Amino acid sequence: MMPRLPGLRGTRGFTLIEVLLAFVIFAVSFAVVLEIVAGSMRSSVRARDYSEAALLAQSVMESVGNELPLAVGSYQGEGNGGLQWTLEITDYAGIGDDDRTLELIELSQTRLFWLDLTLTWGDGRRQREAVFSTIRGRVERS
């Protein structure tokens, strides 16, 4: 029998199972935290991409009537960061049974156009798309 030291009476260390269990709990907790951080990063990148797309859409829509003619047709271009856009301009035909709007357009000698802007970016399976629409008018001079 080994003699006991006076200061170590009744103290015992951790068993191997307790150490392994603590390590497993730590590893699982760390993996969960890493997944939360990665998800946050993905969301931040996605939000940045959509913000850039919205800014480009605003810029393209504002250029209609200045750099781009306000006439029926299709236009394409490319923005910064690989953003590609396609603009379709068609005559406004009203929505549903809205005959009063069409009568008002005719009386005021205004021609309305429907603008559909589609932005695409990304590659492969992470291809993203955003669609923006608006109505623009032009006074017809007789």
N, C-alpha and C positions, 0 to 999 in steps of 0.2 A: 504494500500500500504506500501511496505517495503522501507525504505530509502536505497539508493545506496551508496556504499562506494566509496570514491573519487578515489582510485587507480584501481578499477575494472570496470571502465566505458567501455562498449562496448566489453568486453571479454566474451566468452562463452566456455564451455567445449565441448568435443566430444559427439556425440549422441551414443546411444547403437548400432545402425546399423553401424556406422562408425567403432566402436571398433570391432564388429563381422566381418565385411568385412576385416579389417586389420588382424585379427586372422586367417581367412580362407586363405588369401593370404600367410601368414607366414607358415601355416600348409602345404599347397600344395608345396610351395618352399622347405620346409624342407624334405618332402617326395621324391621330385625329387632328391635332393642332396643325400639322403640316398640310393636311387636306383642306382645312379651313383657310389657311393662308393662300394656298394655290387657287382655290375657288375665288377668293377675293381678288387675286391678281388677274384671273381670267375675266371677272366682271369689270374690273377697271379698264382693261384693254378693250373690251367690247363697248363700254360706254364712251371711251375716247374715239373709237372708230365711228360710232353712230353720231357723235358730236361733229367730227370732221365731215361726215356725209351731209349732215344738216346744214353746215356752213357752206359747203359747196353747192348744195341745192338752192340755198338762198341766193348765192352769187349768180348761178345760172339763171334762176327765175328773174332776177333783177336785170340781167343782160338782155332779156327778151324785150324788143322794142328799141334797143340801143345797138348793141353789137349783133344780136340775132334778130332777124325780121319777125314781126308779129304777123305771120301769114301761115296758112295751112301747110304743113310739111313735117319733116323729120330731121333731127339734127343729132350729132354725136360728138363726144369729146372725152378728154381725159383730164383729171385733176391730179393734185399731188398725192403721193402715196399709193398709186395704182388704182385710184377711184376712177371708174369709167361711167359715163352718163349717156343716156339716150332721152331725147326730148321729142315728144309727139304733140303737135299742135293740130287740133281739129276744130271745126265750127261747133259752137255751142248750140245744142238742139233742145235745150230745156231738160228739166228733170221731171219725169212723171207727167201728170196732166196740168202742168204749169203754163197754161196758155196766156195768162195775164203778163208774165215776164216777157214772153216772146212778142206780145203786142206792144209793150213798153219799149222794147229794144227797137222795134220797127218805127215807132213814133219818134223816138229820140235820135234816130239815124245813127245808132251805135251798133257796131258789129262785135259780138262776143266770141272769144276763143277759149277752148278748153285745153289746158296745158297739163300733160302727164309727163313727169320726170322720173326716170328709173335710174337709180345708182347701184352699181355692183362693185364689190371689192373682195379681196381674199382669193384663195386658190384651193383647188381640190374639194375636199368634203367640208371645208370651212368657208365656203363661198357665202357671202352675205349680200342682201339686197334690201333697198329701201325705196319706197315709191312715194312721191309727193305730187299733189294735184292742186290746181288753182284755176281761176277764171280771169281772163284779161279782156279789156274792152278797148276798142278803137273807134273814134268818131269818124263816120264816113262823111266826107264833104261832097256836096252836090254841085 
